[in-house]
Amino acid sequence: TSPLAWLRTRFYYLLIRLYFDQEFSIEEFTRGAKQAFSVVSKLLSQRKLDLLEELVSAEVLQVLKEKISLLPDNHRDALAADIDAIMYTTEGDVRIYYDDDGRKFVSILMRFWYLNGANLPDEVPGETKVFQIVFGDESTKEKRHLLTANYEFQREFTEGAKPDWTITRIEHPRLLE
């Protein structure tokens, strides 16, 4: 990311700590986001959408129900991200906003890069090159794809609101479109 974007996100984290949650830590948030990403991506892959109701907004869940039913099995398998297979995580956009009723919200977009062994064609557009890992001899090759996903987490900070983060956007480019 650019130095300006890095500085901007750090400024927003400071505002979150000063005005919304004095104990907010981006490191702790990132750990929780990685865990949520892993759980949600596996449930998507397994088509267990009813288990996502507490984690994902109703609007996103409705869109997912439509998209998941149309996915080929290999694309569905590629959605699953084991927490140990997450290679890199970074924050994207951070927003603080108020709605028309005066409710306070914070949303943080997280970007994940993860390895997955799904049987995808080598020419999946937009994907990073396929890695081949050789264990033992040449006949035991294991293909891994480096895939990306974007998940947006939102939390309402209005007094009396539940202190839970909800996923309000899920993107798996080239897989879940």
Backbone as numpy.savetxt, mean C-alpha at the origin, in Angstrom:
# Nx Ny Nz CAx CAy CAz Cx Cy Cz
13.31 10.75 -3.92 12.47 11.94 -3.92 13.35 13.18 -3.92
12.77 14.27 -4.31 13.52 15.52 -4.36 13.70 16.08 -2.94
14.73 16.87 -2.73 14.93 17.47 -1.40 13.74 18.33 -0.97
13.13 19.01 -1.91 11.97 19.84 -1.58 10.79 18.98 -1.11
10.54 17.87 -1.79 9.46 16.96 -1.39 9.76 16.36 -0.02
11.01 15.98 0.22 11.41 15.42 1.50 11.15 16.44 2.62
11.56 17.68 2.38 11.38 18.75 3.36 9.89 19.01 3.61
9.11 19.00 2.56 7.65 19.22 2.67 7.00 18.14 3.54
7.35 16.87 3.29 6.75 15.79 4.09 7.18 15.89 5.56
8.42 16.25 5.80 8.88 16.40 7.19 8.14 17.55 7.89
7.84 18.60 7.15 7.07 19.71 7.70 5.66 19.24 8.08
5.04 18.45 7.20 3.71 17.91 7.52 3.75 17.00 8.73
4.80 16.18 8.88 4.92 15.33 10.06 5.01 16.16 11.32
5.71 17.27 11.24 5.80 18.19 12.38 4.41 18.75 12.71
3.67 19.16 11.69 2.30 19.67 11.92 1.40 18.62 12.53
1.52 17.38 12.08 0.72 16.29 12.65 1.03 16.14 14.12
2.33 16.15 14.48 2.71 16.02 15.89 2.25 17.22 16.72
2.34 18.42 16.16 1.98 19.63 16.92 0.48 19.78 17.11
-0.32 19.47 16.08 -1.75 19.79 16.11 -2.70 18.60 16.21
-2.23 17.39 15.90 -3.16 16.27 15.88 -2.78 15.13 16.82
-1.53 14.69 16.79 -1.10 13.52 17.55 0.34 13.72 17.99
0.54 14.07 19.26 1.87 14.36 19.77 2.80 13.15 19.75
2.22 11.96 19.66 3.03 10.74 19.66 3.25 10.18 18.26
2.84 10.91 17.22 2.99 10.42 15.85 4.46 10.24 15.51
4.77 9.10 14.92 6.13 8.79 14.49 6.03 8.17 13.09
6.74 8.73 12.13 6.69 8.19 10.77 7.28 6.79 10.72
8.25 6.50 11.57 8.83 5.16 11.60 7.80 4.15 12.06
7.06 4.47 13.13 6.02 3.58 13.62 4.88 3.47 12.60
4.51 4.59 11.99 3.46 4.57 10.97 3.88 3.68 9.80
5.12 3.79 9.37 5.61 2.98 8.24 5.58 1.50 8.57
5.97 1.14 9.79 5.90 -0.27 10.20 4.46 -0.78 10.13
3.53 0.01 10.64 2.12 -0.37 10.59 1.58 -0.42 9.17
2.01 0.52 8.33 1.56 0.55 6.94 2.07 -0.68 6.19
3.31 -1.09 6.44 3.85 -2.29 5.79 3.06 -3.53 6.20
2.74 -3.61 7.49 1.97 -4.75 7.96 0.57 -4.75 7.34
-0.07 -3.57 7.30 -1.41 -3.47 6.70 -1.36 -3.81 5.22
-0.35 -3.32 4.52 -0.19 -3.62 3.09 -0.08 -5.12 2.87
0.74 -5.78 3.67 0.92 -7.22 3.52 -0.39 -7.97 3.76
-1.08 -7.64 4.83 -2.35 -8.31 5.15 -3.39 -8.06 4.07
-3.58 -6.81 3.68 -4.60 -6.46 2.69 -4.28 -7.08 1.33
-3.03 -7.02 0.91 -2.67 -7.58 -0.39 -2.91 -9.09 -0.43
-2.62 -9.78 0.67 -2.87 -11.23 0.71 -4.37 -11.53 0.68
-5.17 -10.74 1.41 -6.62 -10.95 1.39 -7.19 -10.67 0.01
-6.67 -9.65 -0.68 -7.09 -9.38 -2.06 -6.77 -10.57 -2.95
-5.57 -11.09 -2.82 -5.13 -12.21 -3.63 -6.01 -13.45 -3.40
-6.45 -13.62 -2.17 -7.27 -14.78 -1.81 -8.76 -14.53 -2.01
-9.12 -13.34 -2.50 -10.52 -12.94 -2.71 -11.34 -12.96 -1.42
-10.72 -12.66 -0.30 -11.41 -12.61 0.99 -11.76 -11.16 1.30
-12.57 -10.57 0.43 -12.88 -9.15 0.53 -13.74 -8.80 1.74
-14.53 -9.75 2.23 -15.36 -9.49 3.40 -14.51 -9.20 4.64
-13.27 -9.68 4.67 -12.39 -9.44 5.82 -11.72 -8.06 5.76
-11.93 -7.33 4.67 -11.31 -6.02 4.50 -12.16 -4.87 5.02
-13.39 -5.15 5.44 -14.34 -4.08 5.79 -13.84 -3.13 6.86
-13.07 -3.60 7.81 -12.56 -2.74 8.88 -11.28 -2.00 8.49
-10.65 -2.43 7.39 -9.36 -1.87 7.00 -9.43 -0.90 5.83
-10.44 -1.08 4.96 -10.55 -0.36 3.70 -11.86 0.41 3.67
-11.84 1.60 3.10 -13.07 2.40 3.01 -14.11 1.67 2.16
-15.38 1.97 2.40 -16.47 1.32 1.68 -16.39 1.58 0.18
-15.99 2.79 -0.21 -15.89 3.12 -1.63 -14.82 2.28 -2.32
-13.66 2.15 -1.69 -12.57 1.37 -2.26 -12.96 -0.10 -2.30
-13.61 -0.58 -1.26 -14.02 -1.98 -1.22 -14.98 -2.31 -2.36
-15.89 -1.42 -2.67 -16.82 -1.65 -3.77 -16.08 -1.75 -5.11
-15.13 -0.88 -5.33 -14.34 -0.91 -6.57 -13.52 -2.21 -6.63
-12.93 -2.60 -5.50 -12.14 -3.82 -5.46 -12.97 -5.05 -5.80
-14.19 -5.09 -5.29 -15.07 -6.24 -5.57 -15.29 -6.39 -7.07
-15.46 -5.29 -7.76 -15.66 -5.35 -9.21 -14.38 -5.78 -9.93
-13.25 -5.21 -9.53 -11.99 -5.48 -10.23 -11.45 -6.88 -9.97
-11.51 -7.33 -8.73 -10.94 -8.63 -8.35 -11.64 -9.77 -9.10
-12.93 -9.66 -9.28 -13.67 -10.73 -9.95 -13.26 -10.89 -11.42
-12.69 -9.85 -12.01 -12.29 -9.89 -13.42 -10.82 -10.25 -13.64
-10.05 -10.34 -12.56 -8.60 -10.58 -12.69 -8.28 -12.03 -13.04
-7.31 -12.23 -13.93 -6.81 -13.60 -14.14 -6.07 -14.07 -12.88
-5.99 -15.37 -12.70 -5.38 -15.92 -11.49 -3.95 -15.46 -11.27
-3.14 -15.38 -12.33 -1.74 -14.99 -12.14 -1.62 -13.54 -11.68
-2.50 -12.67 -12.13 -2.48 -11.27 -11.65 -2.95 -11.21 -10.20
-3.95 -12.01 -9.87 -4.43 -12.04 -8.49 -3.33 -12.55 -7.56
-2.61 -13.59 -7.99 -1.50 -14.12 -7.19 -0.41 -13.07 -6.99
-0.20 -12.22 -8.00 0.85 -11.20 -7.93 0.52 -10.07 -6.97
-0.73 -9.97 -6.53 -1.11 -8.92 -5.58 -0.53 -9.18 -4.19
-0.34 -10.44 -3.84 0.08 -10.81 -2.48 1.52 -10.41 -2.21
1.72 -9.71 -1.09 3.06 -9.27 -0.69 3.34 -9.76 0.73
4.26 -10.70 0.83 4.71 -11.14 2.13 5.52 -10.01 2.76
5.38 -9.78 4.05 6.05 -8.65 4.68 7.57 -8.74 4.52
8.11 -9.96 4.46 9.56 -10.12 4.27 9.98 -9.89 2.82
9.02 -9.83 1.90 9.32 -9.62 0.48 9.22 -8.14 0.09
8.90 -7.27 1.05 8.84 -5.84 0.77 10.27 -5.31 0.77
10.71 -4.87 -0.40 12.09 -4.45 -0.58 12.33 -2.99 -0.20
11.34 -2.16 -0.47 11.52 -0.73 -0.23 10.16 -0.09 0.00
10.12 0.87 0.89 8.90 1.61 1.21 9.25 3.08 1.32
8.39 3.92 0.77 8.60 5.35 0.92 7.26 6.05 1.02
7.29 7.22 1.65 6.08 8.02 1.73 5.92 8.81 0.45
4.70 8.95 0.01 4.40 9.80 -1.13 3.83 11.10 -0.62
2.68 11.42 -1.05 2.03 12.67 -0.68 1.46 12.59 0.74
1.59 13.66 1.49 0.99 13.80 2.82 0.05 15.00 2.76
-1.18 14.80 3.21 -2.15 15.90 3.18 -2.84 16.03 4.53
-3.09 17.27 4.90 -3.89 17.61 6.07 -5.04 18.46 5.55
-6.26 18.09 5.87 -7.38 18.86 5.34 -8.59 18.77 6.27
-9.52 19.69 6.04 -10.77 19.76 6.79 -11.91 19.64 5.79
-12.99 18.93 6.17 -14.14 18.86 5.27 -15.11 19.99 5.58
-16.23 20.04 4.88 -17.21 21.13 5.05 -17.85 21.16 6.43
-17.81 20.03 7.13 -18.39 19.97 8.48 -17.36 20.27 9.57
-16.14 20.63 9.17 -15.10 20.96 10.14 -14.33 19.77 10.67
-14.55 18.59 10.10 -13.80 17.41 10.55 -12.37 17.49 10.02
-11.40 17.00 10.82 -9.98 17.07 10.49 -9.48 15.71 10.02
-8.72 15.71 8.91 -8.20 14.47 8.34 -6.72 14.61 8.01
-6.03 13.48 8.08 -4.66 13.36 7.59 -4.64 12.15 6.67
-4.02 12.30 5.50 -3.83 11.15 4.62 -2.37 11.08 4.21
-1.87 9.84 4.15 -0.48 9.59 3.78 -0.47 8.50 2.72
0.13 8.81 1.59 0.27 7.84 0.50 1.59 7.12 0.69
1.53 5.80 0.73 2.73 4.97 0.87 2.96 4.20 -0.41
4.23 4.11 -0.81 4.62 3.36 -2.00 5.45 2.16 -1.55
5.10 1.01 -2.09 5.77 -0.24 -1.73 6.35 -0.91 -2.97
7.56 -1.46 -2.85 8.17 -2.29 -3.88 8.37 -3.65 -3.24
7.85 -4.69 -3.90 7.91 -6.02 -3.30 8.21 -7.08 -4.35
8.84 -8.17 -3.90 9.13 -9.30 -4.77 7.98 -10.29 -4.69
7.63 -10.85 -5.86 6.54 -11.82 -5.92 6.89 -12.85 -6.97
6.60 -14.10 -6.68 6.94 -15.19 -7.59 5.79 -15.64 -8.47
4.75 -14.83 -8.64 3.62 -15.20 -9.48 4.08 -15.44 -10.92
3.35 -16.27 -11.60 3.69 -16.62 -12.98 3.20 -15.54 -13.94
3.93 -14.45 -14.00 3.60 -13.34 -14.89 4.49 -13.40 -16.12
3.99 -12.93 -17.26 4.86 -12.87 -18.43 6.00 -11.89 -18.19
7.15 -12.17 -18.82 8.33 -11.31 -18.64 8.10 -9.90 -19.16
7.14 -9.71 -20.07 6.95 -8.41 -20.69 5.82 -7.60 -20.07
5.55 -7.79 -18.77 4.52 -6.99 -18.12 4.94 -5.53 -18.20
4.17 -4.67 -18.88 4.59 -3.28 -19.04 4.63 -2.54 -17.71
5.59 -1.66 -17.57 5.67 -0.82 -16.39 6.31 -1.49 -15.21
6.71 -2.73 -15.37 7.28 -3.47 -14.25 8.79 -3.42 -14.34
9.44 -3.47 -13.21 10.89 -3.56 -13.19 11.29 -4.96 -13.66
12.47 -5.09 -14.20 12.95 -6.33 -14.80 12.80 -7.52 -13.86
12.55 -8.68 -14.43 12.39 -9.92 -13.68 13.75 -10.37 -13.15
13.79 -10.76 -11.90 15.00 -11.30 -11.31 14.93 -12.81 -11.37
16.03 -13.46 -11.64 16.10 -14.91 -11.56 17.13 -15.25 -10.50
16.69 -16.01 -9.53 17.57 -16.42 -8.44 17.85 -17.90 -8.62
19.10 -18.29 -8.63 19.46 -19.70 -8.83 19.90 -20.28 -7.49
19.21 -21.33 -7.09 19.57 -22.06 -5.87 20.07 -23.44 -6.30
21.24 -23.83 -5.84 21.77 -25.15 -6.18 22.30 -25.18 -7.60
21.61 -25.88 -8.48 22.09 -26.00 -9.85 21.23 -25.17 -10.81
21.63 -25.18 -12.06 20.98 -24.37 -13.09 19.53 -24.79 -13.34
19.17 -26.02 -12.98 17.81 -26.49 -13.25 16.80 -26.01 -12.21
17.27 -25.35 -11.16 16.39 -24.90 -10.09 16.32 -23.38 -10.08
15.76 -22.80 -11.11 15.64 -21.34 -11.18 14.31 -20.90 -10.59
14.36 -19.81 -9.90 13.14 -19.24 -9.32 13.02 -17.81 -9.79
11.93 -17.49 -10.51 11.70 -16.14 -11.00 11.01 -15.31 -9.93
11.45 -14.08 -9.81 10.81 -13.11 -8.93 10.57 -11.84 -9.70
9.39 -11.27 -9.53 9.07 -9.98 -10.15 9.13 -8.91 -9.08
9.71 -7.77 -9.41 9.70 -6.62 -8.51 8.52 -5.77 -8.92
7.51 -5.73 -8.06 6.25 -5.05 -8.35 6.07 -3.86 -7.42
5.19 -2.95 -7.81 4.92 -1.77 -6.98 3.45 -1.71 -6.60
3.19 -1.02 -5.52 1.81 -0.77 -5.08 1.79 0.55 -4.33
0.66 1.24 -4.45 0.43 2.49 -3.73 -0.81 2.34 -2.87
-0.67 2.59 -1.58 -1.80 2.53 -0.66 -1.87 3.88 0.06
-3.07 4.45 0.10 -3.25 5.71 0.82 -3.98 5.42 2.13
-3.43 5.92 3.21 -3.99 5.73 4.55 -4.56 7.06 5.02
-5.76 7.00 5.59 -6.42 8.22 6.07 -6.90 7.99 7.50
-6.78 9.05 8.28 -7.29 9.00 9.66 -8.00 10.31 9.95
-9.13 10.19 10.64 -9.86 11.38 11.08 -9.36 11.74 12.47
-9.03 13.02 12.66 -8.53 13.50 13.94 -9.53 14.40 14.66
-10.79 14.38 14.24 -11.83 15.13 14.92 -12.06 14.51 16.30
-12.32 15.35 17.28 -12.56 14.85 18.63 -13.72 13.86 18.61
-13.50 12.70 19.23 -14.53 11.66 19.29 -14.46 10.64 18.17
-13.65 10.89 17.15 -13.52 9.95 16.03 -12.63 8.77 16.45
-12.86 7.62 15.84 -12.04 6.44 16.13 -10.60 6.71 15.68
-9.63 6.29 16.49 -8.22 6.58 16.17 -7.61 5.55 15.21
-8.37 5.15 14.19 -7.91 4.13 13.26 -7.56 4.72 11.90
-6.54 4.17 11.30 -6.18 4.52 9.93 -6.96 3.62 9.00
-7.51 4.17 7.93 -8.27 3.44 6.94 -7.59 3.60 5.59
-7.60 2.54 4.80 -7.01 2.61 3.46 -8.07 3.18 2.52
-7.74 4.30 1.89 -8.71 4.98 1.02 -8.33 4.92 -0.46
-7.21 4.30 -0.76 -6.82 4.11 -2.16 -5.87 2.92 -2.24
-6.11 2.06 -3.22 -5.25 0.90 -3.46 -4.95 0.85 -4.94
-3.67 0.88 -5.26 -3.24 0.79 -6.66 -2.13 -0.25 -6.77
-2.33 -1.19 -7.66 -1.30 -2.14 -8.06 -1.15 -1.96 -9.56
-0.28 -1.05 -9.99 -0.16 -0.74 -11.42 0.06 -1.98 -12.28
-0.62 -2.03 -13.37 -0.56 -3.10 -14.37 -1.19 -4.40 -13.91
-1.59 -4.50 -12.65 -2.23 -5.71 -12.16 -3.70 -5.49 -11.85
-3.98 -4.41 -11.15 -5.33 -4.14 -10.66 -5.83 -2.86 -11.31
-6.14 -2.93 -12.60 -6.60 -1.74 -13.31 -7.98 -1.94 -13.87
